[in-house]
Amino acid sequence: MRWPFKNKIALKLMLCFTSVLVIFGLIIGGVFYQFFKEHTIETKQRSMRAQAKRIAAAISTNLPVLEQHHGDGIAKSNFINFIDNLNQEILWVVDSQRNLNINKERMARRMQWRKKHHEAQNRPLPEPPQDPRDAFAKLPKHIKENVEKCFTEGEDFSVEEYNVWLNDITLTVGEPVYDAQGKVKAVVLLHSPRQGLNKAIWEGLQILLTSLLAALALVMILSLLLSWRFTRTLNIMRDNAEKLAERHYEVRNNITQEDEVGELARTLDVLAKRLQLADEESQKLEKLRREFIANISHELRTPVTVIRGSLEALRDGVVTEPEDVAEFHEQMYNESLFLQRLINDLLDLSRLQNTDFPIEKEPLDLCAVVQDAVRGSRRLGLEKELTITAELDKEPYLLSGDYGRLRQMLMIFLHNSIKFSPEKSSIEVQLVGNELRITDHGCGMKAEDVPHAFDRFYKARNEQNKSGSGLGLAIAKQIALRHEMQLKLESEVGKGTTITVLLPPEMVREEDNYEQA
């Protein structure tokens, strides 16, 4: 297994996933913080308003008793301190004389608590107010304005502002206290220091941050595994591509993913297969090239050696008798003819294999070509007293072709048939439909020789084929290919050989078009 951090794509994918999660977490965290903060404050406000209403109702119920003992200065009553001690929030009451009740005992406890927790900051702590009126006068401006409005209009309120007596930003809720006649006799002020709200918000934010960190760790692990799984196939393809570059064309990816990576892997497999086939074909061609060079060297060396040996014998005076000299001249002449024929065959084969070399095609009657070739071959078969016949089921057979090349192809077939046929035998040329067959009753070919009959320089090793160059059938095959014809050879030892030429469709004659019209 390759260590993932050494894989650039795997590292990039992991960093991409992690970055997306971090950005997502920051956005979600910010949105969550804002909404959670607003929701916490709103919930606290609703809770404090409900609590303030209950306290105001309790004070309103006990208002006659409080007024009996304190008159309009009900804020000085111990009953208010009693209710304050029962509440979590800090309770102050402002009566109609603008006296502000502050529970001094609770204030002292809060001072001690703040002194304990904020001693390191050396934050100054205010002294509790001594006079109720002075305490009201030092209330924050917005709270005093809302208190006065509550006395005059009877509206409750909520304010978030710094409170000098609590030395903190507080959420203050005000609720009017009505007497039996519906007159506002006091205002209940319920305070909740913002520090408690911030603590609740921070705890919620801590939970979110912990969740995000856990999710980040999980995503990093999962992204690492997923990126490794994703890049594993790419690493396989890279390794196989390196092997292909080293000519190991047998390698295959064998990846079955149904995605773009899988398609790329299958494309590389197709490429590897084609490279393998091309390499095999290249090796085959290289083998043929070496065999071709070896064959042509052998074919050229033999006549050249004979001619050179004869010339040396004549030059050195080794042969002086007129009859022997004439025989040497005849032998050199025959070898030069063989060289000329071999060179011409090589030139013809080279030209025909070159697709840029044009052949002169024109509309012609194949039957005329066949008859011409049969007439020419009959003269060649006179020495063996061969019977060469042509049976054509239809005349004419029109097609587009090169008359000279087609005649050359047929003469190669007929010349081979004459060479391998016994004396006084027959050779049949038959045109049946779109098949032209040349059949002889000669020695035939071995089964292992048949597939190579049309290869260059391939010759059957028998007595009748000593003088052959091995290029005739290869030339005939190229002529057939240039005329969109196919060749098939069937042979059996001792029974003869049949060459079948599969012809292209016959051309439509103009008179046929006229008759159809």
C-alpha positions in Angstrom: 0.0 0.0 0.0 1.4 3.4 -1.0 1.4 6.0 1.9 -1.5 8.3 1.0 0.4 11.5 1.9 2.9 10.7 -0.8 0.1 10.8 -3.3 -0.5 14.3 -4.5 -4.1 13.7 -5.6 -5.0 11.9 -2.4 -3.6 14.8 -0.3 -5.4 17.4 -2.5 -8.7 15.5 -2.1 -8.3 15.2 1.6 -7.3 18.9 2.0 -10.3 19.8 -0.3 -12.7 17.8 1.8 -11.3 19.2 5.0 -11.4 22.8 3.7 -15.0 22.4 2.7 -15.9 21.1 6.1 -14.0 23.9 7.9 -15.6 26.6 5.8 -19.0 24.9 6.2 -18.4 24.6 10.0 -17.4 28.3 10.2 -20.5 29.4 8.4 -22.8 27.0 10.4 -21.0 28.1 13.6 -21.6 31.8 12.9 -25.2 31.3 11.9 -25.8 29.0 14.9 -24.1 31.4 17.3 -26.3 34.3 16.1 -29.5 32.4 16.1 -28.7 30.6 19.3 -27.8 33.9 21.0 -31.1 35.5 19.8 -33.1 32.5 20.7 -31.5 32.3 24.2 -32.1 36.0 24.9 -35.7 35.8 23.5 -36.4 32.7 25.6 -34.9 34.4 28.7 -37.0 37.5 28.1 -40.2 35.4 27.8 -39.3 33.6 31.0 -38.5 36.8 32.9 -41.7 38.5 31.7 -43.8 35.6 32.9 -41.9 35.6 36.2 -42.3 39.4 36.5 -46.0 39.1 35.9 -46.3 36.6 38.6 -44.4 38.7 41.0 -46.4 41.8 40.1 -49.6 39.8 40.6 -48.3 38.7 44.0 -47.4 42.2 45.0 -50.8 43.5 43.7 -52.6 40.9 45.8 -50.7 42.0 49.0 -50.8 45.7 48.1 -53.4 46.7 50.7 -51.4 45.2 53.5 -48.1 46.7 52.2 -49.8 50.2 51.9 -51.2 49.8 55.4 -47.7 49.4 56.8 -45.6 51.5 54.4 -48.0 53.8 52.6 -46.9 54.6 49.1 -43.3 53.5 50.0 -43.9 49.8 49.5 -40.4 49.3 48.0 -39.0 49.5 51.6 -41.0 46.4 52.6 -39.2 43.2 53.7 -41.8 41.3 51.6 -40.0 42.5 48.5 -36.7 41.2 49.9 -38.4 37.9 50.7 -39.6 37.5 47.1 -36.1 38.5 45.9 -34.5 35.7 47.9 -36.9 33.2 46.4 -36.0 34.1 42.7 -33.0 33.2 40.7 -33.1 36.6 39.0 -32.5 39.8 40.9 -35.7 41.6 41.9 -36.0 45.4 42.4 -39.2 47.3 42.9 -39.8 51.0 42.3 -42.8 52.5 44.1 -44.8 55.6 43.2 -42.5 57.7 45.4 -39.6 56.6 43.2 -38.0 54.6 45.9 -35.9 51.7 44.6 -35.7 48.6 46.7 -32.4 46.8 46.6 -31.8 43.7 48.7 -28.6 44.7 50.4 -27.9 41.2 51.7 -28.1 39.7 48.2 -26.0 42.6 46.8 -23.4 41.8 49.4 -23.3 38.2 48.5 -23.0 39.1 44.8 -20.2 41.5 45.6 -18.3 38.8 47.4 -18.9 36.4 44.5 -17.7 38.9 42.0 -14.7 39.8 44.1 -13.7 36.2 44.3 -14.0 35.6 40.6 -12.6 38.9 39.4 -9.9 39.7 41.9 -7.2 39.0 39.3 -8.7 41.7 37.1 -8.8 44.3 39.9 -12.2 45.4 38.7 -13.7 48.1 41.0 -16.8 47.1 42.8 -19.4 49.8 43.6 -20.8 50.2 47.1 -24.5 49.2 47.6 -26.8 52.3 47.6 -27.9 53.6 51.0 -30.8 55.8 50.0 -33.7 54.3 47.9 -34.2 57.6 46.1 -30.5 57.9 45.3 -30.5 54.3 44.0 -33.4 55.2 41.6 -31.6 58.3 40.5 -28.5 56.3 39.5 -30.4 53.8 37.4 -29.4 53.8 33.7 -31.2 56.4 31.7 -33.1 54.1 29.4 -34.4 52.1 32.4 -35.6 55.2 34.2 -37.3 56.4 31.1 -39.1 53.1 30.7 -40.0 53.0 34.4 -41.6 56.5 34.1 -43.5 55.4 30.9 -44.7 52.3 32.7 -46.1 54.5 35.6 -47.9 56.8 33.1 -49.0 54.4 30.4 -48.8 51.0 32.2 -46.6 49.4 29.5 -44.2 46.6 30.3 -40.7 46.8 28.8 -37.4 45.0 28.4 -34.0 46.7 28.2 -30.5 45.3 27.8 -28.0 47.9 29.3 -25.1 48.2 31.7 -26.2 48.5 35.3 -23.9 50.4 37.5 -25.1 48.7 40.7 -24.7 45.2 39.3 -21.5 46.3 37.5 -22.6 44.2 34.5 -24.6 44.3 31.3 -28.0 43.1 32.4 -31.3 42.1 30.8 -34.0 44.0 32.6 -37.7 43.4 32.4 -40.2 45.8 33.8 -43.8 45.0 34.8 -46.4 47.4 36.3 -48.1 46.6 39.7 -51.8 47.7 39.7 -54.0 48.5 42.7 -57.7 47.7 42.9 -58.6 50.8 40.9 -56.2 49.9 38.0 -53.7 52.6 38.9 -50.0 51.8 38.7 -48.6 51.8 42.2 -45.2 50.2 41.5 -42.9 48.8 38.8 -41.3 45.4 39.2 -37.7 45.3 37.8 -36.3 41.8 37.2 -32.6 41.7 36.3 -30.6 38.8 34.8 -26.8 39.5 34.3 -25.7 39.0 30.8 -22.8 36.9 32.2 -25.2 34.0 32.8 -26.7 34.3 29.3 -23.2 34.4 27.8 -22.3 31.3 29.8 -25.3 29.5 28.3 -24.4 30.7 24.8 -20.8 29.7 25.3 -21.8 26.2 26.5 -23.9 25.8 23.4 -21.1 27.1 21.2 -18.7 24.6 22.9 -21.0 21.7 22.1 -21.1 22.9 18.5 -17.3 23.3 18.3 -16.8 19.9 19.9 -19.2 18.4 17.4 -17.4 20.1 14.5 -14.0 19.0 15.6 -15.2 15.4 15.9 -16.8 15.7 12.5 -13.6 17.2 11.1 -11.5 14.3 12.5 -14.0 11.8 11.1 -14.1 13.5 7.7 -10.3 13.6 7.6 -10.2 9.8 8.2 -13.0 9.1 5.7 -11.6 11.5 3.1 -8.2 9.8 3.5 -9.7 6.4 2.9 -11.9 7.5 0.1 -9.1 9.5 -1.6 -6.8 6.5 -1.3 -9.5 4.3 -2.8 -10.1 6.8 -5.6 -6.4 7.2 -6.4 -5.6 3.5 -6.1 -7.0 2.8 -9.5 -5.1 5.8 -10.9 -1.9 4.3 -9.4 -2.7 1.0 -11.0 -3.1 2.7 -14.4 0.1 4.7 -13.9 2.1 1.6 -13.1 0.6 -0.3 -16.1 1.3 2.7 -18.4 4.9 2.6 -17.3 5.0 -1.1 -18.1 3.5 -0.4 -21.5 6.2 2.2 -22.1 8.7 -0.7 -21.3 7.0 -2.8 -24.0 5.1 -5.1 -21.6 2.0 -5.0 -23.7 0.4 -8.0 -21.9 -0.5 -6.0 -18.8 -4.2 -5.1 -18.2 -5.9 -2.9 -15.6 -9.0 -5.1 -15.2 -10.9 -2.3 -13.4 -14.7 -2.5 -13.5 -15.7 0.9 -12.1 -18.7 2.3 -13.9 -17.4 5.9 -14.0 -15.0 8.1 -15.9 -12.0 6.4 -14.2 -13.4 3.0 -15.2 -13.8 4.2 -18.8 -10.2 5.5 -18.8 -9.0 2.1 -17.5 -10.9 0.2 -20.2 -9.6 2.5 -22.9 -6.0 1.8 -21.7 -6.8 -1.9 -21.8 -7.9 -1.5 -25.4 -4.8 0.5 -26.2 -2.6 -2.2 -24.5 -4.4 -4.9 -26.6 -3.8 -3.0 -29.8 -0.2 -2.3 -28.9 0.2 -6.0 -28.3 -1.3 -6.9 -31.6 0.8 -4.2 -33.3 3.9 -5.5 -31.6 3.1 -9.0 -32.7 2.5 -7.8 -36.2 5.7 -5.8 -36.1 7.6 -8.9 -35.0 6.0 -10.9 -37.7 6.9 -8.3 -40.3 10.4 -8.1 -39.0 10.6 -11.9 -39.3 9.3 -11.7 -42.9 11.7 -8.9 -43.7 14.6 -11.0 -42.5 13.3 -14.0 -44.4 12.9 -11.8 -47.4 16.4 -10.5 -47.3 17.7 -14.1 -46.7 15.7 -15.4 -49.6 16.5 -12.7 -52.1 20.2 -12.9 -51.1 20.0 -16.7 -51.8 18.1 -16.2 -55.1 20.6 -13.6 -56.3 23.7 -15.3 -55.1 23.2 -18.5 -57.1 23.0 -17.0 -60.6 25.6 -14.4 -59.8 27.9 -17.2 -58.6 27.3 -19.3 -61.7 27.9 -16.3 -64.1 31.1 -15.3 -62.2 32.4 -18.8 -62.2 31.8 -19.2 -65.9 33.4 -15.9 -66.7 36.5 -16.8 -64.6 36.8 -20.1 -66.4 36.6 -18.4 -69.8 39.0 -15.6 -68.7 41.6 -18.0 -67.3 41.4 -20.3 -70.3 40.3 -23.2 -68.3 37.6 -23.9 -71.0 38.9 -23.7 -74.6 36.9 -26.2 -76.5 34.3 -24.5 -78.8 31.5 -26.7 -77.6 32.3 -26.1 -73.9 32.6 -22.4 -74.5 29.2 -22.3 -76.2 27.7 -24.3 -73.3 29.2 -21.8 -70.8 27.8 -18.9 -72.8 24.3 -20.6 -72.9 24.5 -21.2 -69.1 25.4 -17.5 -68.4 22.6 -16.4 -70.7 20.0 -18.5 -69.0 21.2 -17.3 -65.6 21.0 -13.6 -66.7 17.5 -14.3 -67.9 16.6 -15.7 -64.5 18.2 -12.6 -62.9 16.2 -10.3 -65.2 12.9 -12.2 -64.4 13.7 -12.1 -60.6 14.4 -8.4 -60.7 11.2 -7.7 -62.8 9.2 -9.8 -60.4 10.6 -7.9 -57.4 9.8 -4.6 -59.1 6.3 -5.7 -59.9 5.7 -6.9 -56.3 7.1 -3.7 -54.9 4.9 -1.5 -57.2 1.8 -3.5 -56.5 2.2 -3.4 -52.7 2.6 0.4 -52.9 -1.0 1.8 -52.8 0.3 5.0 -54.3 1.3 3.2 -57.5 -1.6 3.5 -59.9 -2.8 0.7 -62.1 -4.7 1.6 -65.3 -8.3 0.5 -64.8 -10.9 0.7 -67.4 -14.1 -1.2 -68.2 -13.2 -4.6 -69.8 -14.6 -8.0 -70.5 -13.0 -10.6 -68.1 -13.9 -13.4 -70.5 -11.7 -11.8 -73.2 -8.8 -11.7 -70.7 -9.4 -15.4 -69.8 -9.5 -16.4 -73.5 -6.3 -14.4 -74.2 -4.5 -16.0 -71.3 -5.7 -19.5 -72.2 -4.4 -19.1 -75.8 -1.0 -17.9 -74.6 -0.7 -20.8 -72.1 -1.6 -23.4 -74.8 1.7 -22.6 -76.6 3.6 -23.2 -73.3 1.9 -26.5 -72.8 2.7 -27.9 -76.2 5.9 -29.5 -75.0 3.9 -31.6 -72.4 1.0 -32.1 -74.8 -1.4 -30.5 -72.3 -5.0 -29.8 -72.9 -6.1 -26.4 -71.7 -9.8 -25.6 -71.9 -12.0 -22.6 -71.0 -15.6 -23.0 -70.0 -17.4 -19.7 -69.4 -21.1 -19.7 -68.3 -21.7 -16.2 -69.4 -20.2 -13.7 -71.8 -19.3 -10.9 -71.4 -18.3 -10.4 -67.7 -17.8 -6.7 -67.4 -15.7 -5.2 -64.6 -13.2 -2.3 -64.1 -9.6 -3.4 -64.2 -6.2 -3.4 -65.8 -6.1 -5.8 -68.8 -2.4 -6.4 -68.6 -2.3 -7.0 -64.9 -5.3 -9.4 -64.9 -3.7 -11.3 -67.8 -0.4 -11.4 -65.9 -2.3 -12.9 -62.8 -4.0 -15.6 -65.0 -0.7 -16.4 -66.8 1.0 -16.9 -63.3 -1.7 -19.4 -62.3 -1.6 -21.2 -65.7 2.2 -21.2 -65.8 2.3 -22.9 -62.3 -0.4 -25.4 -63.4 1.7 -26.2 -66.6 4.9 -26.6 -64.5 3.3 -29.1 -62.0 1.1 -31.0 -64.5 2.2 -34.4 -65.9 2.4 -34.9 -69.6 -0.8 -35.3 -71.6 -3.0 -34.1 -68.7 -5.6 -31.4 -68.7 -6.0 -28.0 -67.2 -9.6 -26.5 -66.9 -10.4 -22.9 -66.6 -14.1 -22.4 -65.5 -16.2 -19.2 -64.9 -19.2 -20.0 -62.8 -21.2 -17.1 -61.5 -18.6 -14.8 -59.8 -16.0 -17.5 -59.4 -13.1 -18.2 -61.8 -11.4 -21.6 -61.2 -8.1 -22.9 -62.6 -7.7 -26.6 -62.0 -4.8 -28.9 -62.8 -4.2 -32.6 -62.1 -0.6 -32.3 -61.1 1.5 -33.3 -58.1 -0.4 -31.1 -55.7 0.9 -29.5 -52.5 1.3 -30.7 -49.0 -1.2 -29.5 -46.4 1.4 -27.6 -44.5 2.5 -25.7 -47.7 -1.0 -24.5 -48.7 -1.4 -21.6 -46.1 2.0 -20.2 -47.3 1.4 -20.6 -51.0 1.0 -16.8 -51.5 3.9 -15.7 -49.4 7.0 -14.1 -51.0 9.8 -16.5 -51.9 7.9 -19.5 -50.5 8.5 -22.5 -52.7 7.4 -26.1 -52.3 10.5 -28.3 -52.0 10.1 -30.6 -55.0 11.8 -31.4 -58.3 9.4 -29.4 -60.5 9.9 -26.2 -58.5 13.7 -25.9 -58.7 13.7 -22.9 -61.1 11.0 -20.9 -59.4 11.7 -17.6 -57.7 8.8 -17.9 -55.2 7.3 -14.5 -56.2 4.7 -15.4 -58.8 1.8 -16.2 -56.5 2.7 -13.2 -54.3 2.5 -11.0 -57.3 -0.9 -12.6 -58.3 -2.2 -12.0 -54.8 -1.3 -8.3 -55.0 -3.0 -7.9 -58.4 -6.1 -9.6 -57.0 -6.2 -7.3 -54.0 -5.8 -4.2 -56.2 -8.9 -5.4 -58.2 -10.9 -6.2 -55.0 -10.7 -9.9 -55.7 -10.1 -12.8 -53.2 -8.0 -15.9 -53.8 -8.5 -19.3 -52.5 -6.2 -22.3 -53.1 -7.1 -25.9 -52.6 -4.6 -28.7 -53.2 -4.1 -32.4 -52.4 -0.9 -34.3 -53.0 -1.1 -36.5 -56.1 -4.5 -35.1 -57.2 -3.8 -31.6 -58.2 -4.5 -28.0 -57.3 -7.5 -25.6 -57.8 -7.1 -21.8 -57.5 -10.4 -20.0 -57.1 -10.7 -16.3 -57.8 -13.7 -14.6 -56.2 -14.7 -11.8 -58.6 -16.2 -8.4 -57.7 -19.9 -7.8 -58.8 -20.3 -7.4 -62.5 -20.7 -3.9 -63.9 -24.1 -2.9 -65.1 -24.1 -2.4 -68.9 -25.5 0.7 -70.4 -28.0 -1.3 -72.5 -29.2 -3.0 -69.3 -29.9 0.5 -67.8 -31.7 1.5 -71.0 -33.9 -1.7 -70.9 -34.7 -1.1 -67.2 -35.6 2.5 -68.0 
